[in-house]
Amino acid sequence: MASTAGDTGVAARYALALFELADEQRKLDQVAGDLRNLESMIAGNDDLQRLIRNPVVSRAESGRAMAALLEIAGADQLTRNFIGLVAANRRLFALQAMIRGYLAELAERRGEITAEVTSAQQLSPAQTESLEAALRTAVGGKVALSVDVDPALIGGLVVKVGSRMVDSSLKTQLQKMKLAMKGAA
């Protein structure tokens, strides 16, 4: 589903509301951890992706499914309540944008630069640490990573920091090669 400007506005408002509540309750890091965990669960599970994007699933069903998932994951009550509200308001389609908004707000308040990284497969902790160190050197400051997995990349990474993007994915390299070969024919 393509994101519209309205979806982005909704996500930003929800993300900011959650951030303010987490700040009041001194649970910024707990909620951030819950959201990162949820984000990786969504990225790695096609059924969960369908659940959050499917408008046919009832509010009650999607709410129960998300509540069960968050309970198993050991999420904080604030996170559970927030996701329950999002499901009840039929806004699960914007959940990933809300997560990104919350994490970006947290990074901004801490003086960190957010780097969105997409890889073909889950990065190991050592790879994540190495990437974070390299980005810290490149941008000259603290870096908060938002890691996503897209098997369609085949290999390599796509790294976006602000308006700059570096695409070293195998998929893009193969597309460039295909275009070059068409031009040579």
N, C-alpha and C positions, 0 to 999 in steps of 0.2 A: 504494500500500500504506500503510495507516495505521500510524503509529509507536506502539508500545506502550511501557509503562514499562520492560519488559525490554530493548527495542531501545535506549532512551535510556541505560540503565545500561551496556550493552555498548559503545555509542559513546563514552560518557564515559571508560570504562576504557581503551579503545584510544587515544583522543585524548590522555589523560594519559601513557600509556606512550610514545607517539611524542614528546610534548613533552619528557619527561625524557631520552629518547635524543638528541633534537636539541639540548637544552641541554648535555648531556655532551659532545657532539661539536662544540659551538659552531656549530650550523647552524640556529638558530631562524629567522632571516630567509630562508635558502635554502629550507627546508622550507615555511615560510609562503607564499613566492612560488609554489612548486610546487603547493601545495594550492589557492591562489586560482586559479591557472591551470587546474587540474583541475576546480575547481568551475564555472568559466565554461564549460569545454568540456562538462561534463555538462549545464549549464543550456541550452546552445545546440544540443544534439544529441539528437534523439529516440531514435536507435538506441543511443547510449551510455546513455541513461536506461533503455531496455528491458534492456540488457545487465546493468546493475547490479541491476535489480529482478527479473530472470527466474531463478527457482529451477531451471529445466530445464537451463540452460546448465551444462556440467560445470565443475568446479574448474579443470581444466587449460585448457579453452578460455577461460574468463573471465580466468584468470591470464595466458595468452599475449596476449590482446587488450589487457589493461591494461598489460602490460609493453611491448608495441609502441607503444602510445599515449604512455606516459611516456618511452620512448626518443626518439621523434620530438620530444616537447616539451622534451627536454634536462633532464629532472628529475634531481635529485641521487640518488645511489645509496641513501641512507637512505630517501628517499621511495619509490623503486622497491621496495626490500625490504619496506617497510611495506605498500604496496598489494598486493604479492605475497602477504604473509602474510594480509592481509584476504581476498583472493580464495581462498587455499587453505583458510581457515577458514569459507568461505561466508558472509562478513559484508559483502559489497559492498552489500547492501540498506541498510546503516547508514552507508555511506561519507560521504554528505553531512552527516549528523549528526556524524560523527567530525571532518570538516573544520571544521564550525562550532565544535565543542568545542575543537579545537586553537587556532583563531584567537581564541576567547573567552579561553582560558587565557593566550595570549600578550598579549592586550590588557590583561587583568587584572593580570598581572605588571608591565606597563609603565605602569599607572595610567591606561589608556585606557578609555573607555566604548565598548562595541560598539553600533553602529547597524546594524540589518538593513534594507536598502533593496530594494524590489522595484519594478522599472519595466517598462513595456510593451515597451521596446526597450533595447538596449545603450546605456549612457550614454557620452558622449564624455569624454575626459580633462578637458576644461574644465568640463563639467557636473558630473563627479565632484568636482573640486576646489572648485567653487562650493558644492555641496551639503555637502561636508565642512566648509567654512568657516562656512556657515550653522548647521550642527549644533554646531560648536565654540562658537559664540556662544550658541546656545540652551541647551546643557547646561553651559557654563562650564568646559570642560576638553578634554583630548585626546579625539579620536574616531577609532575604527577602523571603517571601513565594510566591510560584507559585502553585496555587491551581487548581486542575482539578477534574472533576466529572466523575466517572465510575460506573453506576448503577449495573454492573455485580459483583462488590465487595460485594453486598448484605448489608453489614454493616462494620463498622470499617474504618481504614485508612491504607494507604501505605505511608510511609515517607522516602524520599531519600535525604540525605545530603552528598554531595560528593560521595564517593564510598560506604558509609554505607547506608543500607536500613533496615527499620523495617516494617514488613508486619503484621499488626494485623487485617487484613480483615477477615470477616466471610467466604468468599469464600475460602481463603487459609486454614483456620482452618477446614472447611468441607472437603477439599481435603486431608489434613493430616489425618483426622479421617477415611476417606474412605480407604486410603492406609493402615492405621493401622488395620482396620477391614479385609482387604484382607489378610494381613500377619497372622492374628489370625485364619483365616478360614482354 
